[in-house]
Amino acid sequence: MGGLISLLITASLTALIPWLLKKGVDAISEDNLSKVYLFSASIIVAALFQGGARILSRTIIYSIGRKTEYHLRSDFFRHLQRLSPSFFDNMNTGDIISRSTNDISSVRMLMGAGFLQVANSTIIYLTIIPMMLFLDPRLTFYALIPYPLLIIISRFLTKALYHRSHDVQETFGEMSTKVQENLSGIAAVKSFNIEKSECRAFDKINKSYLNKTLHLAKLRAIMFTLMTGLSSLASLIILWKGGVAVITGRIGLGDFVAFIGYTTLLIWPTVGLGWIITVIQRGFAALDRVNYIMDIELSIRDKSDSQADRIRLNGKIEFKKLKFSYKNRLDNTESSPILKGINLSIDAGDRVAIVGPTGAGKSSLLNLIPRLYEIEEGSLFFDDRDILDIPLNQLRTQIGYVPQDAHLFSETIKENILFGRYVDDAAFMEAAETSSLLQDVDSFPDKFDTLLGEKGITLSGGQRQRTALARALVGKPPILILDDSFSNLDTHTEENILTALNEELGSETTCIIVSHRVSTIRNCNRIAFMKEGEIIETGSHDELLTKGGEYADFFNRQKLEEELEEIA
């Protein structure tokens, strides 16, 4: 409201200045020097107040745009945090980044500069045109002759500008995705010597972006030229008709000067109309792209009647006739079934290994335990309580999960382990020692304050896995999930970690392990062998070997491979 009031004051003072100029010219014609001084001083005072009001209006309205940008970007980021992994499985990271930065900045321009110019132009028209009518209705009619044509042109070009702006922003998202993917996989690009191929692929997108931006610039140039031409035409008409009116004595010289002043004041809003339309169309196109993400409903959420009291999990887990397939949340399609009627009971404190060939569905099964994905059919129970009845924050804070590719952030080792949580130094050091990370960190100059590169690039693969393990252990969760978490470790280090885990966790923690290593799985209480989305064998290591089924064949193959690796 303050911004609009300031704009009204600015427009009123803007309209007043040509009127004061008219009075000054009339005073010159009357040889009244005192009035000339008076109106000259009045113009200076009006201009000073006008400048102050203009600064205030722009400060207020631009701050609204900036605050809108801040809140929209914060809401956008929070919404992303609440979306399930299935959304990110089907959405390019670069495109999401483009929407969260470039598009939201365009919305800010819409709400700030766009709103300011629309409001300012509207007020100017509503203020200046009545003043022109008061001076001379006939001249006002002549001055407004080009404006119907201006409206027709604007209406014609607006739709084209919207679609072109949307295309440009979509292509910018594609380009951001390409850059992000290339930088993330730069090691593979260089290893396979495909830099030139990547450059060609990027150039193709970049050229498409160039062509679309040039076409958009052409449309803007056409609109700007037409607006400028029509404004100049209005000035030409006033000079012609107004000059005749002054010479014939129909209006005074002061009226003519004021009229020229008012016509000049209409030029900038008219010329700026093309820019305003561009900002508005680009802003609405950007808002559509942002709202596309914001309108995606959360696929995983708490039940409205889920228990609010603190729930302490003991670690018992039971899968009942569980089925699952990956869904594309963007087009509502789904993959072929990944898990087919899983039945598995895990007692509290058990050490359970889930093994099987690649693509059997092991990681997919583990992802359902912290409810990263929603179960399609069947049930999953914790301590005989349905997973849907457990609030998400309570469920996930009691599960320590170390995925295959654990992500580390560009922060210190300590910050990567704590992950925003607070624990005392003793618990922190215990987690670092159990994960066999302490000895390595002690050799670093900055110890746990060592700053990691992007994705933990400054650490070795084994150090990254142990950092991720320490992160999972630091909260002493009742359930620990290790998804092939020792693949980058040597056998000796792995054995030390497993021994430390058994000593530290004891029977208080249920541990579920996915691994292809014989040394990792043979000492588990129970083993579940998966194949093609089904559990086909369960039992202890010795029981399954005695049975001589699929697990026995798998174990013997893995053992032979490990022996050959040791020989090599």
N, C-alpha and C positions, 0 to 999 in steps of 0.2 A: 504493500500500500504506500509506504514511504517513497518507493521508487516512482510510482505513478504520479504521486503528488508533486514530486520534484520535476517530473517530465512536464506536467501541466504548467508549473511555474515557468519552466524553461521555454515552453511553446508560447505562453502568454507574453513573456518578455521579448521573445523572437518576433512575435507579431507587432509588438509595441514599437520596436526600433524603426521600421519603415514609416510608421505613422508619425513618430517624432521627427523623422527626416523630412516628411511632407510638410510638417509645421515649420521646420527650419527653412525650407525652400520658400514657403509662403512668406515667412518673415523677411527673407532676403528681397522678395518682390515688393514688400511693403517698406523697405529700407529701415526696418526696425532692428537695430543692432543688439539691443538688450534681449530681445526674444531669440535672436540667433545664438547668443551666448547661453541663454537658458536652455534651449532645446539641445544645443551641443553638449552641455553638461549633463542633461537628462539622458542623452544617448550613452554617454560614458558610464553613468551610474547603472543604467539598465543593462549594459553589456557586462559590467562587473558582476551584478547579481545573476545575470544569465549564466555566466561562466561558473559561478559557485553552484548554482542549481544543477547545471549540466554535470559537473564533477560528482555531486552528491547522487544524482540519478544513476549515473553509470556505475558508481561504486556499489550502490545498493543492488542494482539489477545484475551486475556481473558477479557479485558475491552470491546471489541466488543460484546462478548457473554453476558456480564452483561448488557450492554446498550440494546442489543436485547431483553433480558429478561424484562428489565424495560419498554421499549416501547410496547412490545407485551402484557405484563400484563396490562398496562394502556389502550391500545386499547381494550383489552378483556373486562375490567371492563366498559369502556365507552359504548361498544356495548351492554353489559348486561343492562345498564341503559336505552338504547333506545328500547329494546325489549318489546313487549306488555305482559301484565299479562298472556295471553293465552300460551305463551312459558313456563313460570314458572309453569303453571297449569299442564304441562305434562313432566316436567324435574325435576329429583331429585336434591335437593339442595346440598347434599353431593357429587354427581357426578360433579356438576358445580364447587364446591370448589376444588375437586381433579384436574379438568382440569386447573383451574386458578392458582394452586400452584404447585403440583407435575409435571404435564405435561409440564407446561411452564418452569420449572426448567430443565426438560429433553431436551427441545429445546435449552435452554442456554448451556447445555453441548454439544449439537450437534454443535452449532455455535461457541463455545469457544474451549474447549478441543478437540472435534471431528475434527473441522476444522484445529486446530493447528497440531494434530498428522497426519492427512491426508497430509497436506501441507509439514510438516517436513519430513515424510516418503518418499513422492514423490521426494522432493529435495535431500534427502540423497541418494536414489536409482540413481537418475539422475547424481549425483556428484561422488558417490563412484564407481559405475560400470565402467564408462569410465576410471577412474584411474586404476582399476583392469585390464581392457583390455590393457591399456598402458603398465602395468608391465608385464603381461603374458596372452595372449588370451586363451591359452589352460587351464591354471589353472582357469581362469574366467569361462570357459565353465563347468568345473567340479564343481565349487562352485555353479553354478546356476542350476544344475541338479534337486534338490528337488523342485524348485520354480513352475514349471508347475503343480506338484501335489498339491502344496499349493493353487494355484488359483482354481483348481477343487474342493478342500475341502471347500474353502471359499464360492464359488458359491453355493455349496450344502447346507451349513449350514446357509447362509444369510437369505434365505426365511423363514426357520424354526425359526430363531431368531426374525425376524420381527413379525410373527404371535404370538409367545410366549410372546414377549414384549407387544404387543397390548392386549392380554388376561390378562396379569398381571395388566396392567393399568386399564382395564375395571373392574376387580375384586377389585382393590384398590378403584375405584370410588364407587362400591357397598358397600364396607366396610365403607367408609366415610359417605355414605348416612345412613347406619344403625346406626352409632354412633350419627350422627346429629339428626336423628329422635328419638332415645332413650333419648338423653339428653333433647330434646325439650319436650318430653312427660314423663319425669321422675316421675312427680306427679301421672299420670295415671298408670304407671308401678307399682309403690309402692302401690297405692290404691287398685289395683286388684291383688296384690301379684304375679306378673308374672315375677319377676326378673330371676328365673331359666329358664323360657321359652325364655326370651330375650337373656340370656346367651347362650342357646343352638342354637338359631337362629344366633347369632353373631359368635359362634364357627364354625358353618357350613360354613359361608362365610370366616372366618379366616383360616379354614383348607383348603378350596379351594384355597385361596391366597397362603398359605404355599406350597401346592402341585405344584402350577403353578410356583412359584418362585424357588422351588427346581429343577423342570424340566428345567427351564431357566438356573439355575446355572450349571446344569449338561451339558447342551449344551455349555455353556461358558467354562467349565472345559475341555471338549473334544477338543474344538477349541484351547484353550491355550496349552494343552498338545501336540496336533499335530503340532502347530506352533513351540513350543520349540524343539520338536523332530526333525523336519525338519531342524531347524537352527543348532542343534547339529550335524546332519548328514552332513550338508555343512562344518562345522568345521572339522569333522573327515576326510572327503574327501580331504580337503586342507592339513591337517597334513600328510596324506598318500602320495598324489601325489606331494605336495610341498616338503616334506622331500626327496622323491626320486629325485626330480629335483635339489635340493641343493647338495645332495651327488654325483650325476652324473655330477655336474658342469654346468647344463643347465641354472640355475639362481643363483644369489649371495645370501648370507645370508641376506643382507640388504633388497633385494627384497622380500625374504620370510617373514621377520619380518613385512614389510609394508603390505604384502598381508594378513597375519594373522590379522593385525590391521584393515584392511578394512573389512575383513570377520566378525570380532567382531563387528564393527560398524553397520553391516547389521543385526545383531542378534536382537537388541531391536526393530527396526521397524517391523521386521518379527514376533517376539513374540507378540509385541503390536498390530499386525494386528487384532487378535481376539478381543481384548478390543475395538479397534477402530470400528470394525464392530458392536459390541454390542451397543456402544454408538450411532452410526449412526442409527441402526435399532430402538433402543428405542426412539431416537430423532424424527425420521420420524413417528413412531407410535403415539408419543405424539402430533406431529404437525398435524397429521390427526384428532386427537380428538379435538384439539383446533380449527382447521379450520372448523370442523363440526358446531361448534357454530358460528364462525365468518361469515360463509357463509349463515347463516339463514337470509333471507331478512326481513327488517322491515315491519311488516304488517300494522302499523299505522304511517303515515308520512304526512307532509304538502303537499298540492298541490303545484306544481311548480309556479302556478299563484296566490297563496293565498295572500291576502292583507298584505303588510308589515307595513302599518301605524298602529298606536296604536288604538285598538278597545276597547271602554268602553261599557261593557254589562250593560243593564238596568235591566235584570232579567226575561224578558219574554221568556218562553220556550214552544215549540210546537212539539209534536210527531205526525207524520202522517204515518199511515199504516206501522208502524215499526215492523219488524220481526228480530228475533235473535236466534242463536243457538251457542253453544260453539264448537270451532274447535280445533282439535289436530294439531298444526303446525308441529309436527314431522312426522306424517304419513298422513296428509291431510284428516283425517276423521272428522266427526262432529257428535254432539249429536242430539237427537230429538229436535224439536223446543222448545225453552224456552219462547219466546215472540211471540205472534201470532196476528199481525195486530193491534198494540197499537195506539190508537188515544187519545190524551190528550193535552189540552191547559192550560197553567199556566200563568196568568198575572203577570207583574212585581209587586213585593211587596206582593204577595199572601203567605199565610200559607197553604200549601197543605199536607195532610196526605195520604200516600199510605198504605193501610192495606189489609189483606187477610191471608189465612191459610199458613202454612209452605210449601215452594216449589211452591208458586204461581208465582214467578219471580220478586219479589219486588226489591231485591238487584241487580239482573241482570239489571233491568231497570235503577236503580241509577248509575250503573257502566258505562252506555252508556253516561251519561251527561258529565263527564269530558273526555270522549272518551278513556276510558281505554281499551275498546274493540271496534272493528269496527262493524258498523251496517251492517246487512246482506241484508236487503231490507227495503225500506221506507226512511223516512227523519226525521231529527231532526233539528229544527230551534231555533236560539237565536235572539230575536228582529228581526224576519223575515229574518235572515241571516243563510244560510245553515252552519251546523257545519263544513263541509269540507272546507269552505272558511275562517275559523278562524284559524290562526296559533295556534298550540298546546300550545306553551308557554304562549300565551295571554289568551287562553281559561282556562287553568288550574290554572293560577295565580289569576283568578277572581272567582274561585269556592272553597269554604271551605267545605271539605269533611271529615266527621267523620264516618269511616266504622265500621262494627260490632266489629271486633277485631283490634282496632287501635294499631299499633306497636310503642313501645317506645324504644329508643336506650340507650346504656350504657353510657349516658352522664348526664349532670346536668338537672334539671327540666327546667331551663331557656333555655338551648340549645335545649331541646326537643320541647319547645313551639315556639321559634324563627325559628328553622329549617333552619338555614343559611340565614334568612332574617334580615334586619335591620329595626327596628321601634323605635320610641322614648319611653322613660320610661312611659309616660302617657298612650300611646296606649297599651303598654304591660300590665300595671297594670289594665287597663280597661278590657282587655280580661280575665285576671286572676280572676277579681272580678265578671264579668258576668257569668263565668263558676263555680262560688262558690268554687274556688280552693284557693283563697287568705287566708282564715281563716286556712285551713289545713297547708298550707306552712309556715305560721307564727309560727306554733308550732314546726317546724323542726329547729334544731340547725343552719344549714347552709342556711336556707330559700330556695331561688330559686337556690342556688348553691349546693343544695343537689345532690350528685351523685347517679343515679339510677343503679340498677343491670340490668342484661340482661333481655330485654323485659319489663323493669320497674317492676321487681319482688318485689322490696322493697316497692312499693305502693300497696294499696288495689285496688280491681277491680273498685270501684267507683272513686277513685283518678286517676286511669289510664284513665278512660273515661273522667273525667273533664280536665285532662291535654291535652288529644286529642282534646277536644272541644275548649280549650283556643288556641291551635295551629291553629285551623280552623278560629277562630275569630280574631286573632291578625292582620291580613291583611285587616279586614273589607271588605270581599268579597261581591259582589252584589248577589251572589247565595250561599246559605248554605244548605248542604245535611247532614241530621242526620239519619243514618241507625241503628235503634235500639240502640241509643247512651246513653239511660238512664236505661238500663236493670239492672245495678248494683247499682243504686241509690235508696234511699228510696223516698217515695212519696213526703215528705215535701221538700227535697232537689231538686227534679225534678220540683216541682211547683215554687220554688224560681228561678231556672235557666230559666224556661219558661217565667216567669214574667220579669226577667232581660233581656232576649232576646227580648221580645216585646218592652221594653222600649228603649233599646240601638239600636236595628236594625230599629225599626219603619217600615215605608213603603219603605225604601231604599233597603231592602234585601228580596229577594225571598227565602223562607224557605220550603224545602221539607223534610218531616219527615216520616220515617217508624217506627212503634211501635205497640206493642200489648196492651199497657196500655190505658185504657179508659180515664184517666186523661190527657194523652198526646194528643190524637187525637180529643177529643170532641170540643176543642176550635179553631180548624183550620178553615180557611175560606171555604175550600173545602176538600172533601174526595173522593179518588178514591179507589174502592174496586176491588181487583184483585183475579182471580181464574184460575188456570191452564193456565197461560200465557196470560190472557185476562183481560181487564178492563170491568167489567160487570155492574158497577153502579158508578155514580158520582153525587155529590151534597153536600150540607151542612149536618152537623150532624143531625139537626132537620128534614130536608127534607128526608133523607134516613131512619130515624126512622119511620117517618110518612108513607113512602112507604111500610115498612114492608117486605123488601126483604132480600137478602143474608147479607147485612151489618147489618141490624137490628138483625138478628139471631147471627151473629158474635159478635156484641156489647153486647148483652144480656149475651152470654156465658162468654165473657171476664169479664164483670161486676160481674157476679156470682162467677167466679174464684177468683177475687180480694177480694170480700166480704168474701169468705170462708178462704182465706189466712189471712185476718185481724182477723177473729174469732180464727183461729188456733194460 
